[in-house]
Amino acid sequence: MALALGGFGIGLTEFVIAGLLPQVSRSLNVSTAAAGWLISGYALTVAVGAIAVTAATAALPQKPVLVGLVALFVVGNLLSALAPNYGVMLLGRVVAALCHGSFFGIGSLVARRLVPPERASRAVAVMFAGLTVANVLGVPFGALVGERWGWRATFWAITAIGGVALVAIAVLVPAWAGATEGRANLRTQLHAFRSTQVWLTLTATALGYGGMFGAFSYLAYTFTRVTGFSTTDVAWLLVVYGTGLVVGNIAGGRGADHNRDATLLVSLAGLAATLTVFGALASSRPASVILVFLLGVFGFAAVPGMITRVTDAAGGVPLAASANVSASNVGNAVGAWLGGLVISAGWGYAAPLYVGAGIVGVGLGVIGVAVCGGGVAGGGRGVGVESGGATGGGEVVEARES
């Protein structure tokens, strides 16, 4: 739960800015396009920082690293709260984003060490619950606080949440759960990326996220231009979507502990089907409400299983878990770009839903290849993984996770 609190704060930082952009733009006297870099700059930093920061801290005990990452998060949001100009605001966003990927990557490994092997994916889901709840509360929370006390008050509140999370992790997470035990040197971690299964899982993660967020990025336009909802309806519709994320996260964690590969296949198949049906029924209000909920459910149900699958395939090295976060952010960026292309081409505001379905369909094929190629044995505290993945060959990477 301490890790989940950290995830909640980090999730708020990521999502809350969307509801504050108009205020920030006026206050700092910058264009809407420039203000948008507070979102895209954050995402790009997450994609790069997840790997860079994890690699730089490879040989260090993971609990102190987690505490340091949350401290970095606090500093970044403090800079945003105090920012006298746009440059400092953007710097604050970049500093806060540096901790994002590594926190979830390293934290997911620490979380699964705290429970028996058969509950590994559920432990990861509990940690990611903070992120999903932040998705539900982020935009309305930021809008409410920002409307009452100004956008800076929102970042002061997030800074305070980060401070509480820092103390909670320092006090409640046991040191043994974050011990590296001599296995986390950078060379060993890079060696794990020789596994075919690692790359197949990372690719499936990027495609699954890319398809979902490629459609999600333009949902406000779909709701208002196709379905006929008013702009004021968008907020509660996004809460419905966020609620689906919470449900999907819990269900996906439980399902992955029971049968991980089957859960991943069902999740991606359900997501592709939901996006396709959503595109066909986007003009229907009742159908859109149900389908945006299912979009959240199937969209996040694969996350716990993908995290545990890639770390098992890599022999438990933190860099693989962080690379999974990077892959999801790369997928987000590419999916949003492709969705924008079809809108610009005049295919309509429902078109990103079909594009998303196609991207997820490719991801389903990739994970299908991975599973048919031999899959990855589920693991909790002890993992032995063939570095060559399903194709054989390579060396055996063995890592004890506790």
Secondary structure, 3 states (H helix, E strand, C coil): CHHHHHHHHHHHHHHHHHHCHHHHHHHHCCCHHHHHHHHHHHHHHHHHHHHHHHHHCCCCCHHHHHHHHHHHHHHHHHHHHHCCCHHHHHHHHHHHHHHHHHHHHHHHHHHHHCCCHHHHHHHHHHHHHHHHHHHHHHHHHHHHHHHHHCHHHHHHHHHHHHHHHHHHHHHHCCHHHHCCCCCCCHHHHHHHHHCHHHHHHHHHHHHHHHHHHHHHCCHHHHHHHHHCCCHHHHHHHHHHHHHHHHHHHHHHHHHHHHHHHHHHHHHHHHHHHHHHHHHHCCCCHHHHHHHHHHHHHHHHHCHHHHHHHHHHHCCCCHHHHHHHHHHHHHHHHHHHHHHHHHHHCCCCCCHHHHHHHHHHHHHHHHHHHHHHCCCCCCCCCEEEEECCHHHCCCCEEEEECC
